[in-house]
């Protein structure tokens, strides 16, 4: 079972590791994207969560406006 982490609503603990999870915008298929933060330290996860969220907004915008593919978004 996943437990939400404090104020960062996109960061969850999965087993012993933290993960970031968010639903994709409807224009991109409304799927759920999940990324392991590769840490079991809650303080590090709290710092990484907002960084990944900010990066995701940039990628989603580029995917919708410039046609960046999902594979290319994963690589960057």
C-alpha positions as CSV (number, residue, x, y, z in Angstrom):
1,X,0.0,0.0,0.0
2,X,1.3,3.4,-0.9
3,X,1.3,6.2,1.7
4,X,1.3,9.9,0.6
5,X,4.1,12.0,1.8
6,X,3.2,15.1,3.7
7,X,2.7,18.2,1.6
8,X,4.3,16.8,-1.6
9,X,1.2,15.0,-3.0
10,X,3.0,13.4,-5.9
11,X,5.6,11.6,-3.8
12,X,4.7,8.2,-2.3
13,X,6.6,5.5,-0.5
14,X,6.5,2.1,-2.3
15,X,7.9,-0.5,-0.1
16,X,11.3,0.8,1.1
17,X,11.7,3.3,-1.8
18,X,10.0,6.6,-2.6
19,X,8.4,7.2,-6.0
20,X,6.8,10.1,-7.8
21,X,3.5,9.6,-9.5
22,X,1.2,11.8,-11.5
23,X,-1.6,11.5,-14.1
24,X,-0.7,12.7,-17.6
25,X,-2.8,15.5,-19.1
26,X,-5.8,14.3,-21.1
27,X,-4.2,15.5,-24.3
28,X,-1.4,12.9,-23.7
29,X,-3.7,10.0,-22.9
30,X,-4.5,10.5,-19.2
31,X,-2.2,7.6,-18.2
32,X,-0.4,7.5,-14.9
33,X,3.4,8.2,-14.9
34,X,5.5,6.8,-12.1
35,X,9.2,7.3,-11.5
36,X,11.3,5.8,-8.7
37,X,13.2,8.5,-6.8
38,X,15.8,5.8,-5.9
39,X,15.9,6.7,-2.3
40,X,14.6,5.5,1.0
41,X,15.3,8.8,2.8
42,X,12.2,10.9,3.2
43,X,14.2,14.2,3.3
44,X,15.8,13.4,-0.1
45,X,12.4,12.4,-1.5
46,X,10.9,15.7,-0.3
47,X,13.5,17.6,-2.2
48,X,13.3,15.5,-5.4
49,X,9.5,15.5,-5.6
50,X,9.1,19.2,-6.5
51,X,12.1,19.0,-8.9
52,X,10.5,16.1,-10.8
53,X,7.1,17.9,-10.8
54,X,8.7,21.0,-12.3
55,X,10.5,19.0,-15.0
56,X,7.2,17.1,-15.8
57,X,5.4,20.4,-16.5
58,X,8.1,21.3,-18.9
59,X,8.0,17.9,-20.6
60,X,4.2,17.8,-20.8
61,X,4.2,21.3,-22.4
62,X,6.8,20.3,-25.0
63,X,5.0,17.1,-25.7
64,X,1.7,18.9,-26.4
65,X,3.1,21.9,-28.3
66,X,6.1,20.5,-30.2
67,X,5.1,16.9,-30.5
68,X,7.9,15.4,-28.3
69,X,7.3,11.7,-28.2
70,X,7.0,9.7,-25.0
71,X,10.2,7.9,-25.7
72,X,12.1,11.1,-26.2
73,X,10.6,12.6,-23.0
74,X,11.8,9.5,-21.1
75,X,15.3,9.9,-22.3
76,X,15.6,13.6,-21.4
